[in-house]
Amino acid sequence: MNAPTRAPSHSAPGVGVLAAIGFLAAYLAVGPVSGAFVDRPLPLPGSPASEVAAFYVANPTAVWITAALQIVSVACFAVFVAALAPALRAVGAAWLPPVGYLSTTAMVVSSALSGTLAVLVPSASDTTVAVLRQANFYAGGVANVVLLGLFVFGSALVLGRERLFGKPTRWFGFVSGTFALLSVLSLAIYYANLFLPVGRVLSMIWTIVAAVVVFRRVKAENR
């Protein structure tokens, strides 16, 4: 049987808890905060370019607020990944932190594309609007969520195997990560889009659970 992996030391666990909470809180704030500044729902990908353009022209404040909160959210996730990275490297899973950072990058790219569209939309062609909106959706949707799911599933697997996480945390990570990974099916199956919000939010909640478990473990070791 493997010996329990030593939890990260110093201030990282406490920072990890705050970062994980910020990850979820900033994401959940997008709806009510940006929603106060919109006059219509954001058109879905595949909607006519004219509808997308009309939304961006009419709601620039909401677009920028959404982009900013999404960046704050994934910046917090990146801090959580950095806090967990020493434990992952210690068990030979140094490949997992870069996966987490790629998930962060995907959302930052999505937010940047949304901001670009807000700037260019008054003079952009329908093709440009459609391409930017599709890229914005896929970067912040399936790319971000699938990579998040891979990080969560992989971390739950390797750290659970090394007994840093108990069975409840490990299996919650498996379930959350699986839902997030299944969101890749949304590329081909419309109804699989449900996996995007479910996998994303469950994985966000898992980061809070994992951060609290690590924090409690460190406190116990330092007594």
DOTISE-610865 format. One record per atom (N, C-alpha, C): residue number from 0; residue in one letter; atom name; x, y, z. Coordinates in steps of 0.1 Angstrom, whole numbers, plus 5000, padded with zeros to 4 digits. Layout:
! residues N
(NUM "a" "CA" (X Y Z))
...
This chain:
! residues 223
(0 "m" "N" (5008 4988 5000))
(0 "m" "CA" (5000 5000 5000))
(0 "m" "C" (5009 5012 5000))
(1 "n" "N" (5005 5022 4993))
(1 "n" "CA" (5013 5035 4992))
(1 "n" "C" (5012 5042 5005))
(2 "a" "N" (5023 5049 5009))
(2 "a" "CA" (5022 5058 5020))
(2 "a" "C" (5014 5070 5017))
(3 "p" "N" (5007 5076 5026))
(3 "p" "CA" (5000 5088 5023))
(3 "p" "C" (5009 5099 5018))
(4 "t" "N" (5005 5106 5008))
(4 "t" "CA" (5012 5117 5002))
(4 "t" "C" (5012 5129 5012))
(5 "r" "N" (5023 5135 5014))
(5 "r" "CA" (5023 5147 5023))
(5 "r" "C" (5017 5159 5016))
(6 "a" "N" (5008 5166 5023))
(6 "a" "CA" (5000 5177 5017))
(6 "a" "C" (5010 5189 5015))
(7 "p" "N" (5006 5198 5006))
(7 "p" "CA" (5014 5210 5004))
(7 "p" "C" (5015 5217 5017))
(8 "s" "N" (5026 5224 5019))
(8 "s" "CA" (5029 5231 5031))
(8 "s" "C" (5028 5246 5030))
(9 "h" "N" (5031 5253 5041))
(9 "h" "CA" (5032 5267 5041))
(9 "h" "C" (5018 5273 5039))
(10 "s" "N" (5016 5284 5032))
(10 "s" "CA" (5004 5291 5030))
(10 "s" "C" (4995 5286 5019))
(11 "a" "N" (5001 5277 5010))
(11 "a" "CA" (4994 5273 4998))
(11 "a" "C" (4980 5267 5001))
(12 "p" "N" (4978 5259 5011))
(12 "p" "CA" (4964 5253 5013))
(12 "p" "C" (4954 5264 5016))
(13 "g" "N" (4957 5274 5025))
(13 "g" "CA" (4948 5284 5028))
(13 "g" "C" (4945 5292 5015))
(14 "v" "N" (4955 5296 5008))
(14 "v" "CA" (4953 5303 4995))
(14 "v" "C" (4944 5295 4986))
(15 "g" "N" (4947 5282 4986))
(15 "g" "CA" (4939 5273 4977))
(15 "g" "C" (4924 5273 4980))
(16 "v" "N" (4921 5274 4993))
(16 "v" "CA" (4907 5274 4996))
(16 "v" "C" (4900 5287 4991))
(17 "l" "N" (4907 5298 4994))
(17 "l" "CA" (4901 5311 4989))
(17 "l" "C" (4900 5311 4974))
(18 "a" "N" (4911 5306 4967))
(18 "a" "CA" (4911 5306 4953))
(18 "a" "C" (4899 5297 4947))
(19 "a" "N" (4897 5286 4953))
(19 "a" "CA" (4886 5277 4948))
(19 "a" "C" (4872 5284 4950))
(20 "i" "N" (4871 5290 4962))
(20 "i" "CA" (4858 5297 4964))
(20 "i" "C" (4856 5309 4954))
(21 "g" "N" (4867 5316 4951))
(21 "g" "CA" (4867 5327 4941))
(21 "g" "C" (4864 5321 4927))
(22 "f" "N" (4869 5310 4924))
(22 "f" "CA" (4866 5303 4911))
(22 "f" "C" (4851 5302 4909))
(23 "l" "N" (4844 5296 4919))
(23 "l" "CA" (4830 5294 4917))
(23 "l" "C" (4822 5307 4919))
(24 "a" "N" (4826 5315 4929))
(24 "a" "CA" (4818 5328 4932))
(24 "a" "C" (4818 5337 4920))
(25 "a" "N" (4830 5339 4914))
(25 "a" "CA" (4830 5349 4902))
(25 "a" "C" (4822 5344 4891))
(26 "y" "N" (4823 5330 4888))
(26 "y" "CA" (4815 5325 4877))
(26 "y" "C" (4800 5326 4880))
(27 "l" "N" (4796 5324 4892))
(27 "l" "CA" (4781 5325 4895))
(27 "l" "C" (4777 5339 4895))
(28 "a" "N" (4786 5349 4897))
(28 "a" "CA" (4783 5363 4897))
(28 "a" "C" (4780 5368 4883))
(29 "v" "N" (4784 5361 4873))
(29 "v" "CA" (4783 5365 4859))
(29 "v" "C" (4768 5368 4856))
(30 "g" "N" (4759 5358 4859))
(30 "g" "CA" (4745 5359 4855))
(30 "g" "C" (4739 5372 4861))
(31 "p" "N" (4738 5373 4875))
(31 "p" "CA" (4731 5384 4881))
(31 "p" "C" (4738 5398 4878))
(32 "v" "N" (4751 5398 4878))
(32 "v" "CA" (4758 5411 4876))
(32 "v" "C" (4757 5416 4861))
(33 "s" "N" (4761 5408 4852))
(33 "s" "CA" (4759 5412 4838))
(33 "s" "C" (4745 5413 4833))
(34 "g" "N" (4737 5404 4840))
(34 "g" "CA" (4722 5404 4836))
(34 "g" "C" (4715 5417 4839))
(35 "a" "N" (4721 5425 4848))
(35 "a" "CA" (4715 5438 4851))
(35 "a" "C" (4717 5448 4840))
(36 "f" "N" (4726 5445 4830))
(36 "f" "CA" (4729 5454 4820))
(36 "f" "C" (4725 5449 4806))
(37 "v" "N" (4718 5438 4805))
(37 "v" "CA" (4714 5433 4791))
(37 "v" "C" (4699 5436 4788))
(38 "d" "N" (4696 5438 4776))
(38 "d" "CA" (4683 5440 4772))
(38 "d" "C" (4677 5428 4764))
(39 "r" "N" (4685 5417 4763))
(39 "r" "CA" (4680 5405 4756))
(39 "r" "C" (4690 5394 4759))
(40 "p" "N" (4686 5382 4757))
(40 "p" "CA" (4695 5370 4759))
(40 "p" "C" (4706 5370 4748))
(41 "l" "N" (4718 5365 4752))
(41 "l" "CA" (4728 5364 4742))
(41 "l" "C" (4725 5353 4732))
(42 "p" "N" (4725 5356 4719))
(42 "p" "CA" (4722 5346 4709))
(42 "p" "C" (4731 5334 4710))
(43 "l" "N" (4725 5322 4707))
(43 "l" "CA" (4733 5310 4708))
(43 "l" "C" (4742 5309 4695))
(44 "p" "N" (4753 5302 4696))
(44 "p" "CA" (4761 5300 4684))
(44 "p" "C" (4753 5293 4673))
(45 "g" "N" (4755 5298 4661))
(45 "g" "CA" (4746 5293 4650))
(45 "g" "C" (4735 5303 4647))
(46 "s" "N" (4732 5312 4656))
(46 "s" "CA" (4722 5322 4654))
(46 "s" "C" (4727 5331 4642))
(47 "p" "N" (4718 5338 4635))
(47 "p" "CA" (4722 5347 4625))
(47 "p" "C" (4731 5358 4630))
(48 "a" "N" (4741 5361 4622))
(48 "a" "CA" (4752 5370 4626))
(48 "a" "C" (4745 5384 4629))
(49 "s" "N" (4734 5387 4623))
(49 "s" "CA" (4728 5400 4625))
(49 "s" "C" (4723 5401 4640))
(50 "e" "N" (4718 5389 4645))
(50 "e" "CA" (4713 5389 4659))
(50 "e" "C" (4725 5390 4669))
(51 "v" "N" (4735 5383 4665))
(51 "v" "CA" (4747 5384 4674))
(51 "v" "C" (4753 5398 4674))
(52 "a" "N" (4754 5404 4663))
(52 "a" "CA" (4759 5418 4662))
(52 "a" "C" (4750 5427 4669))
(53 "a" "N" (4737 5426 4668))
(53 "a" "CA" (4727 5435 4675))
(53 "a" "C" (4729 5434 4690))
(54 "f" "N" (4731 5422 4695))
(54 "f" "CA" (4733 5420 4709))
(54 "f" "C" (4746 5427 4714))
(55 "y" "N" (4757 5425 4707))
(55 "y" "CA" (4770 5431 4711))
(55 "y" "C" (4769 5447 4710))
(56 "v" "N" (4762 5452 4700))
(56 "v" "CA" (4761 5466 4698))
(56 "v" "C" (4753 5472 4710))
(57 "a" "N" (4742 5465 4714))
(57 "a" "CA" (4733 5470 4724))
(57 "a" "C" (4738 5468 4738))
(58 "n" "N" (4747 5459 4740))
(58 "n" "CA" (4750 5455 4754))
(58 "n" "C" (4766 5454 4757))
(59 "p" "N" (4773 5464 4753))
(59 "p" "CA" (4788 5464 4755))
(59 "p" "C" (4792 5463 4770))
(60 "t" "N" (4784 5469 4779))
(60 "t" "CA" (4788 5469 4793))
(60 "t" "C" (4787 5455 4798))
(61 "a" "N" (4776 5448 4795))
(61 "a" "CA" (4774 5434 4799))
(61 "a" "C" (4785 5425 4794))
(62 "v" "N" (4788 5427 4781))
(62 "v" "CA" (4799 5419 4775))
(62 "v" "C" (4812 5420 4783))
(63 "w" "N" (4816 5433 4786))
(63 "w" "CA" (4828 5435 4793))
(63 "w" "C" (4828 5430 4807))
(64 "i" "N" (4817 5431 4814))
(64 "i" "CA" (4815 5426 4827))
(64 "i" "C" (4817 5411 4827))
(65 "t" "N" (4810 5405 4818))
(65 "t" "CA" (4811 5390 4817))
(65 "t" "C" (4825 5386 4815))
(66 "a" "N" (4832 5392 4805))
(66 "a" "CA" (4846 5388 4802))
(66 "a" "C" (4855 5390 4815))
(67 "a" "N" (4853 5401 4822))
(67 "a" "CA" (4861 5404 4833))
(67 "a" "C" (4859 5394 4844))
(68 "l" "N" (4846 5391 4847))
(68 "l" "CA" (4843 5381 4858))
(68 "l" "C" (4848 5367 4854))
(69 "q" "N" (4847 5363 4841))
(69 "q" "CA" (4852 5350 4837))
(69 "q" "C" (4867 5349 4839))
(70 "i" "N" (4874 5360 4836))
(70 "i" "CA" (4889 5360 4838))
(70 "i" "C" (4892 5360 4852))
(71 "v" "N" (4885 5367 4861))
(71 "v" "CA" (4887 5366 4875))
(71 "v" "C" (4885 5352 4880))
(72 "s" "N" (4874 5346 4875))
(72 "s" "CA" (4871 5332 4879))
(72 "s" "C" (4882 5322 4876))
(73 "v" "N" (4887 5322 4864))
(73 "v" "CA" (4897 5313 4860))
(73 "v" "C" (4911 5316 4865))
(74 "a" "N" (4913 5329 4868))
(74 "a" "CA" (4926 5333 4875))
(74 "a" "C" (4926 5327 4889))
(75 "c" "N" (4915 5326 4896))
(75 "c" "CA" (4914 5320 4909))
(75 "c" "C" (4916 5305 4907))
(76 "f" "N" (4911 5299 4896))
(76 "f" "CA" (4914 5285 4894))
(76 "f" "C" (4929 5282 4892))
(77 "a" "N" (4935 5291 4884))
(77 "a" "CA" (4950 5290 4882))
(77 "a" "C" (4957 5290 4896))
(78 "v" "N" (4953 5298 4905))
(78 "v" "CA" (4959 5299 4918))
(78 "v" "C" (4957 5286 4925))
(79 "f" "N" (4945 5280 4924))
(79 "f" "CA" (4942 5267 4930))
(79 "f" "C" (4951 5256 4924))
(80 "v" "N" (4952 5256 4911))
(80 "v" "CA" (4961 5246 4905))
(80 "v" "C" (4975 5248 4910))
(81 "a" "N" (4980 5260 4911))
(81 "a" "CA" (4994 5262 4916))
(81 "a" "C" (4995 5257 4931))
(82 "a" "N" (4985 5259 4939))
(82 "a" "CA" (4985 5254 4953))
(82 "a" "C" (4986 5239 4953))
(83 "l" "N" (4979 5232 4944))
(83 "l" "CA" (4978 5217 4944))
(83 "l" "C" (4990 5211 4936))
(84 "a" "N" (4997 5219 4928))
(84 "a" "CA" (5008 5214 4920))
(84 "a" "C" (5019 5207 4927))
(85 "p" "N" (5024 5212 4939))
(85 "p" "CA" (5034 5204 4946))
(85 "p" "C" (5030 5190 4949))
(86 "a" "N" (5018 5188 4953))
(86 "a" "CA" (5013 5174 4957))
(86 "a" "C" (5012 5166 4944))
(87 "l" "N" (5008 5172 4933))
(87 "l" "CA" (5007 5164 4920))
(87 "l" "C" (5021 5160 4915))
(88 "r" "N" (5030 5170 4916))
(88 "r" "CA" (5044 5166 4912))
(88 "r" "C" (5050 5156 4920))
(89 "a" "N" (5047 5156 4933))
(89 "a" "CA" (5053 5146 4943))
(89 "a" "C" (5048 5132 4939))
(90 "v" "N" (5037 5130 4933))
(90 "v" "CA" (5032 5117 4930))
(90 "v" "C" (5034 5114 4915))
(91 "g" "N" (5042 5121 4908))
(91 "g" "CA" (5045 5118 4894))
(91 "g" "C" (5035 5123 4884))
(92 "a" "N" (5027 5132 4888))
(92 "a" "CA" (5016 5137 4879))
(92 "a" "C" (5019 5152 4875))
(93 "a" "N" (5031 5155 4872))
(93 "a" "CA" (5035 5168 4868))
(93 "a" "C" (5028 5173 4856))
(94 "w" "N" (5022 5164 4848))
(94 "w" "CA" (5015 5168 4836))
(94 "w" "C" (5001 5174 4839))
(95 "l" "N" (4996 5172 4851))
(95 "l" "CA" (4983 5177 4854))
(95 "l" "C" (4982 5192 4856))
(96 "p" "N" (4991 5199 4863))
(96 "p" "CA" (4990 5214 4864))
(96 "p" "C" (4989 5221 4850))
(97 "p" "N" (4998 5217 4840))
(97 "p" "CA" (4996 5223 4827))
(97 "p" "C" (4982 5222 4821))
(98 "v" "N" (4976 5210 4824))
(98 "v" "CA" (4962 5209 4819))
(98 "v" "C" (4953 5219 4825))
(99 "g" "N" (4955 5221 4838))
(99 "g" "CA" (4947 5232 4845))
(99 "g" "C" (4949 5245 4839))
(100 "y" "N" (4962 5248 4837))
(100 "y" "CA" (4965 5261 4831))
(100 "y" "C" (4960 5263 4817))
(101 "l" "N" (4960 5252 4809))
(101 "l" "CA" (4954 5253 4796))
(101 "l" "C" (4939 5256 4796))
(102 "s" "N" (4932 5250 4806))
(102 "s" "CA" (4918 5253 4808))
(102 "s" "C" (4916 5267 4811))
(103 "t" "N" (4924 5273 4820))
(103 "t" "CA" (4924 5287 4823))
(103 "t" "C" (4926 5295 4810))
(104 "t" "N" (4936 5292 4802))
(104 "t" "CA" (4939 5299 4790))
(104 "t" "C" (4927 5299 4780))
(105 "a" "N" (4921 5287 4779))
(105 "a" "CA" (4909 5287 4770))
(105 "a" "C" (4899 5297 4774))
(106 "m" "N" (4896 5299 4787))
(106 "m" "CA" (4886 5309 4791))
(106 "m" "C" (4891 5323 4788))
(107 "v" "N" (4903 5325 4791))
(107 "v" "CA" (4909 5339 4788))
(107 "v" "C" (4908 5342 4773))
(108 "v" "N" (4911 5332 4765))
(108 "v" "CA" (4910 5334 4750))
(108 "v" "C" (4895 5337 4747))
(109 "s" "N" (4886 5329 4753))
(109 "s" "CA" (4872 5332 4750))
(109 "s" "C" (4868 5346 4754))
(110 "s" "N" (4872 5350 4766))
(110 "s" "CA" (4869 5364 4770))
(110 "s" "C" (4875 5374 4761))
(111 "a" "N" (4887 5372 4756))
(111 "a" "CA" (4894 5381 4747))
(111 "a" "C" (4886 5382 4734))
(112 "l" "N" (4882 5371 4729))
(112 "l" "CA" (4874 5370 4717))
(112 "l" "C" (4861 5378 4718))
(113 "s" "N" (4855 5377 4730))
(113 "s" "CA" (4842 5384 4732))
(113 "s" "C" (4845 5399 4732))
(114 "g" "N" (4856 5403 4739))
(114 "g" "CA" (4859 5417 4739))
(114 "g" "C" (4862 5422 4725))
(115 "t" "N" (4870 5414 4717))
(115 "t" "CA" (4873 5418 4704))
(115 "t" "C" (4861 5420 4695))
(116 "l" "N" (4851 5411 4697))
(116 "l" "CA" (4839 5412 4690))
(116 "l" "C" (4831 5425 4693))
(117 "a" "N" (4831 5428 4706))
(117 "a" "CA" (4824 5440 4711))
(117 "a" "C" (4831 5453 4704))
(118 "v" "N" (4844 5452 4702))
(118 "v" "CA" (4851 5464 4696))
(118 "v" "C" (4848 5464 4681))
(119 "l" "N" (4849 5453 4675))
(119 "l" "CA" (4848 5452 4660))
(119 "l" "C" (4834 5452 4654))
(120 "v" "N" (4824 5448 4662))
(120 "v" "CA" (4811 5445 4657))
(120 "v" "C" (4804 5457 4649))
(121 "p" "N" (4806 5469 4652))
(121 "p" "CA" (4800 5480 4644))
(121 "p" "C" (4804 5479 4629))
(122 "s" "N" (4816 5475 4627))
(122 "s" "CA" (4820 5475 4613))
(122 "s" "C" (4824 5461 4607))
(123 "a" "N" (4822 5451 4615))
(123 "a" "CA" (4826 5438 4611))
(123 "a" "C" (4816 5432 4601))
(124 "s" "N" (4821 5423 4593))
(124 "s" "CA" (4812 5416 4583))
(124 "s" "C" (4805 5405 4591))
(125 "d" "N" (4795 5399 4585))
(125 "d" "CA" (4787 5388 4591))
(125 "d" "C" (4796 5376 4593))
(126 "t" "N" (4805 5374 4584))
(126 "t" "CA" (4814 5362 4585))
(126 "t" "C" (4823 5364 4597))
(127 "t" "N" (4829 5376 4599))
(127 "t" "CA" (4837 5379 4611))
(127 "t" "C" (4830 5377 4624))
(128 "v" "N" (4818 5382 4624))
(128 "v" "CA" (4810 5381 4636))
(128 "v" "C" (4807 5367 4639))
(129 "a" "N" (4803 5359 4629))
(129 "a" "CA" (4800 5345 4631))
(129 "a" "C" (4813 5337 4636))
(130 "v" "N" (4824 5340 4630))
(130 "v" "CA" (4836 5332 4633))
(130 "v" "C" (4841 5336 4648))
(131 "l" "N" (4840 5349 4651))
(131 "l" "CA" (4844 5353 4665))
(131 "l" "C" (4835 5347 4675))
(132 "r" "N" (4822 5347 4672))
(132 "r" "CA" (4812 5342 4682))
(132 "r" "C" (4814 5326 4684))
(133 "q" "N" (4816 5319 4673))
(133 "q" "CA" (4818 5305 4674))
(133 "q" "C" (4831 5302 4682))
(134 "a" "N" (4842 5309 4678))
(134 "a" "CA" (4854 5306 4685))
(134 "a" "C" (4853 5310 4700))
(135 "n" "N" (4846 5321 4703))
(135 "n" "CA" (4843 5325 4717))
(135 "n" "C" (4836 5314 4725))
(136 "f" "N" (4826 5308 4718))
(136 "f" "CA" (4818 5298 4725))
(136 "f" "C" (4826 5285 4727))
(137 "y" "N" (4833 5280 4717))
(137 "y" "CA" (4840 5268 4718))
(137 "y" "C" (4852 5269 4728))
(138 "a" "N" (4859 5280 4728))
(138 "a" "CA" (4870 5282 4737))
(138 "a" "C" (4865 5282 4752))
(139 "g" "N" (4855 5290 4754))
(139 "g" "CA" (4850 5291 4768))
(139 "g" "C" (4840 5280 4772))
(140 "g" "N" (4836 5272 4762))
(140 "g" "CA" (4827 5261 4765))
(140 "g" "C" (4834 5248 4765))
(141 "v" "N" (4834 5241 4754))
(141 "v" "CA" (4839 5227 4754))
(141 "v" "C" (4854 5227 4757))
(142 "a" "N" (4862 5235 4752))
(142 "a" "CA" (4877 5235 4755))
(142 "a" "C" (4880 5237 4770))
(143 "n" "N" (4874 5247 4775))
(143 "n" "CA" (4876 5250 4789))
(143 "n" "C" (4871 5239 4798))
(144 "v" "N" (4859 5234 4796))
(144 "v" "CA" (4853 5225 4804))
(144 "v" "C" (4859 5211 4803))
(145 "v" "N" (4862 5206 4791))
(145 "v" "CA" (4869 5193 4790))
(145 "v" "C" (4882 5193 4797))
(146 "l" "N" (4890 5204 4795))
(146 "l" "CA" (4903 5204 4802))
(146 "l" "C" (4902 5205 4817))
(147 "l" "N" (4892 5213 4822))
(147 "l" "CA" (4889 5213 4836))
(147 "l" "C" (4885 5199 4841))
(148 "g" "N" (4877 5192 4833))
(148 "g" "CA" (4873 5179 4837))
(148 "g" "C" (4885 5169 4838))
(149 "l" "N" (4894 5170 4828))
(149 "l" "CA" (4906 5162 4828))
(149 "l" "C" (4914 5164 4841))
(150 "f" "N" (4916 5177 4844))
(150 "f" "CA" (4923 5181 4856))
(150 "f" "C" (4917 5175 4868))
(151 "v" "N" (4904 5177 4870))
(151 "v" "CA" (4897 5172 4882))
(151 "v" "C" (4897 5157 4883))
(152 "f" "N" (4894 5150 4872))
(152 "f" "CA" (4894 5136 4872))
(152 "f" "C" (4908 5130 4875))
(153 "g" "N" (4918 5136 4868))
(153 "g" "CA" (4932 5131 4870))
(153 "g" "C" (4937 5134 4884))
(154 "s" "N" (4934 5146 4890))
(154 "s" "CA" (4938 5149 4903))
(154 "s" "C" (4931 5140 4914))
(155 "a" "N" (4919 5137 4912))
(155 "a" "CA" (4911 5129 4921))
(155 "a" "C" (4917 5114 4920))
(156 "l" "N" (4921 5110 4908))
(156 "l" "CA" (4926 5097 4907))
(156 "l" "C" (4940 5095 4914))
(157 "v" "N" (4949 5104 4910))
(157 "v" "CA" (4963 5102 4915))
(157 "v" "C" (4964 5106 4930))
(158 "l" "N" (4957 5116 4934))
(158 "l" "CA" (4958 5120 4949))
(158 "l" "C" (4950 5111 4957))
(159 "g" "N" (4939 5105 4952))
(159 "g" "CA" (4931 5096 4959))
(159 "g" "C" (4939 5083 4961))
(160 "r" "N" (4946 5079 4950))
(160 "r" "CA" (4954 5067 4951))
(160 "r" "C" (4965 5068 4961))
(161 "e" "N" (4970 5080 4963))
(161 "e" "CA" (4981 5082 4972))
(161 "e" "C" (4976 5086 4986))
(162 "r" "N" (4962 5086 4988))
(162 "r" "CA" (4956 5088 5000))
(162 "r" "C" (4956 5102 5006))
(163 "l" "N" (4959 5112 4997))
(163 "l" "CA" (4957 5125 5001))
(163 "l" "C" (4942 5129 5002))
(164 "f" "N" (4934 5123 4993))
(164 "f" "CA" (4920 5124 4993))
(164 "f" "C" (4914 5111 4997))
(165 "g" "N" (4903 5112 5005))
(165 "g" "CA" (4895 5100 5009))
(165 "g" "C" (4886 5096 4998))
(166 "k" "N" (4878 5086 5000))
(166 "k" "CA" (4869 5081 4989))
(166 "k" "C" (4859 5091 4985))
(167 "p" "N" (4852 5098 4995))
(167 "p" "CA" (4842 5107 4990))
(167 "p" "C" (4847 5118 4981))
(168 "t" "N" (4859 5124 4984))
(168 "t" "CA" (4865 5134 4976))
(168 "t" "C" (4869 5128 4962))
(169 "r" "N" (4875 5116 4963))
(169 "r" "CA" (4879 5110 4951))
(169 "r" "C" (4868 5107 4941))
(170 "w" "N" (4857 5101 4947))
(170 "w" "CA" (4846 5097 4938))
(170 "w" "C" (4838 5109 4933))
(171 "f" "N" (4837 5120 4941))
(171 "f" "CA" (4831 5132 4937))
(171 "f" "C" (4839 5138 4925))
(172 "g" "N" (4852 5137 4926))
(172 "g" "CA" (4861 5141 4915))
(172 "g" "C" (4859 5133 4902))
(173 "f" "N" (4857 5120 4904))
(173 "f" "CA" (4855 5111 4893))
(173 "f" "C" (4841 5115 4886))
(174 "v" "N" (4831 5117 4894))
(174 "v" "CA" (4818 5120 4888))
(174 "v" "C" (4818 5134 4881))
(175 "s" "N" (4824 5144 4888))
(175 "s" "CA" (4824 5158 4883))
(175 "s" "C" (4833 5158 4870))
(176 "g" "N" (4844 5152 4871))
(176 "g" "CA" (4853 5151 4859))
(176 "g" "C" (4847 5144 4847))
(177 "t" "N" (4840 5133 4850))
(177 "t" "CA" (4834 5126 4839))
(177 "t" "C" (4823 5134 4832))
(178 "f" "N" (4815 5141 4840))
(178 "f" "CA" (4805 5150 4833))
(178 "f" "C" (4811 5160 4825))
(179 "a" "N" (4822 5166 4830))
(179 "a" "CA" (4829 5177 4822))
(179 "a" "C" (4835 5171 4810))
(180 "l" "N" (4841 5159 4811))
(180 "l" "CA" (4847 5153 4799))
(180 "l" "C" (4837 5149 4789))
(181 "l" "N" (4825 5145 4793))
(181 "l" "CA" (4815 5142 4784))
(181 "l" "C" (4809 5153 4776))
(182 "s" "N" (4813 5166 4780))
(182 "s" "CA" (4808 5177 4773))
(182 "s" "C" (4814 5178 4759))
(183 "v" "N" (4825 5170 4757))
(183 "v" "CA" (4830 5170 4743))
(183 "v" "C" (4820 5165 4733))
(184 "l" "N" (4810 5157 4738))
(184 "l" "CA" (4800 5152 4729))
(184 "l" "C" (4791 5163 4724))
(185 "s" "N" (4791 5175 4730))
(185 "s" "CA" (4783 5186 4725))
(185 "s" "C" (4787 5190 4712))
(186 "l" "N" (4799 5187 4707))
(186 "l" "CA" (4804 5190 4694))
(186 "l" "C" (4795 5183 4683))
(187 "a" "N" (4790 5172 4687))
(187 "a" "CA" (4782 5164 4677))
(187 "a" "C" (4768 5162 4681))
(188 "i" "N" (4764 5163 4694))
(188 "i" "CA" (4751 5160 4698))
(188 "i" "C" (4746 5172 4706))
(189 "y" "N" (4735 5178 4701))
(189 "y" "CA" (4730 5190 4707))
(189 "y" "C" (4726 5189 4722))
(190 "y" "N" (4719 5178 4725))
(190 "y" "CA" (4715 5176 4739))
(190 "y" "C" (4726 5174 4749))
(191 "a" "N" (4738 5170 4744))
(191 "a" "CA" (4750 5169 4752))
(191 "a" "C" (4755 5182 4757))
(192 "n" "N" (4749 5193 4752))
(192 "n" "CA" (4753 5206 4758))
(192 "n" "C" (4750 5207 4773))
(193 "l" "N" (4741 5199 4778))
(193 "l" "CA" (4738 5199 4792))
(193 "l" "C" (4750 5196 4800))
(194 "f" "N" (4759 5188 4795))
(194 "f" "CA" (4771 5184 4802))
(194 "f" "C" (4780 5196 4805))
(195 "l" "N" (4779 5207 4797))
(195 "l" "CA" (4788 5219 4799))
(195 "l" "C" (4785 5225 4812))
(196 "p" "N" (4773 5230 4815))
(196 "p" "CA" (4771 5237 4828))
(196 "p" "C" (4772 5227 4840))
(197 "v" "N" (4767 5215 4838))
(197 "v" "CA" (4767 5205 4849))
(197 "v" "C" (4782 5201 4853))
(198 "g" "N" (4789 5198 4842))
(198 "g" "CA" (4803 5194 4845))
(198 "g" "C" (4812 5205 4850))
(199 "r" "N" (4809 5217 4845))
(199 "r" "CA" (4817 5229 4849))
(199 "r" "C" (4814 5232 4864))
(200 "v" "N" (4801 5233 4868))
(200 "v" "CA" (4798 5237 4882))
(200 "v" "C" (4802 5226 4892))
(201 "l" "N" (4800 5213 4888))
(201 "l" "CA" (4804 5202 4897))
(201 "l" "C" (4819 5202 4899))
(202 "s" "N" (4826 5205 4888))
(202 "s" "CA" (4841 5205 4889))
(202 "s" "C" (4845 5217 4898))
(203 "m" "N" (4839 5228 4897))
(203 "m" "CA" (4842 5240 4905))
(203 "m" "C" (4839 5237 4920))
(204 "i" "N" (4828 5230 4923))
(204 "i" "CA" (4825 5227 4937))
(204 "i" "C" (4836 5217 4942))
(205 "w" "N" (4840 5208 4933))
(205 "w" "CA" (4850 5198 4937))
(205 "w" "C" (4863 5205 4941))
(206 "t" "N" (4867 5216 4934))
(206 "t" "CA" (4879 5223 4938))
(206 "t" "C" (4878 5228 4952))
(207 "i" "N" (4866 5233 4956))
(207 "i" "CA" (4864 5238 4970))
(207 "i" "C" (4866 5226 4980))
(208 "v" "N" (4859 5215 4977))
(208 "v" "CA" (4860 5204 4986))
(208 "v" "C" (4875 5199 4987))
(209 "a" "N" (4882 5198 4975))
(209 "a" "CA" (4896 5194 4976))
(209 "a" "C" (4905 5203 4983))
(210 "a" "N" (4902 5216 4981))
(210 "a" "CA" (4910 5226 4988))
(210 "a" "C" (4908 5225 5003))
(211 "v" "N" (4896 5223 5008))
(211 "v" "CA" (4893 5222 5022))
(211 "v" "C" (4900 5209 5028))
(212 "v" "N" (4899 5198 5020))
(212 "v" "CA" (4905 5186 5025))
(212 "v" "C" (4920 5188 5027))
(213 "v" "N" (4927 5194 5017))
(213 "v" "CA" (4941 5197 5018))
(213 "v" "C" (4944 5206 5030))
(214 "f" "N" (4936 5216 5032))
(214 "f" "CA" (4938 5226 5042))
(214 "f" "C" (4937 5219 5056))
(215 "r" "N" (4927 5210 5058))
(215 "r" "CA" (4926 5203 5070))
(215 "r" "C" (4937 5193 5072))
(216 "r" "N" (4942 5187 5062))
(216 "r" "CA" (4953 5178 5062))
(216 "r" "C" (4965 5185 5067))
(217 "v" "N" (4968 5196 5062))
(217 "v" "CA" (4980 5204 5066))
(217 "v" "C" (4979 5208 5080))
(218 "k" "N" (4967 5213 5084))
(218 "k" "CA" (4966 5217 5098))
(218 "k" "C" (4968 5205 5108))
(219 "a" "N" (4963 5194 5104))
(219 "a" "CA" (4965 5182 5112))
(219 "a" "C" (4980 5178 5113))
(220 "e" "N" (4987 5179 5102))
(220 "e" "CA" (5002 5176 5101))
(220 "e" "C" (5010 5186 5109))
(221 "n" "N" (5005 5198 5110))
(221 "n" "CA" (5013 5208 5117))
(221 "n" "C" (5011 5210 5132))
(222 "r" "N" (5002 5201 5137))
(222 "r" "CA" (4999 5202 5151))
(222 "r" "C" (5011 5196 5159))
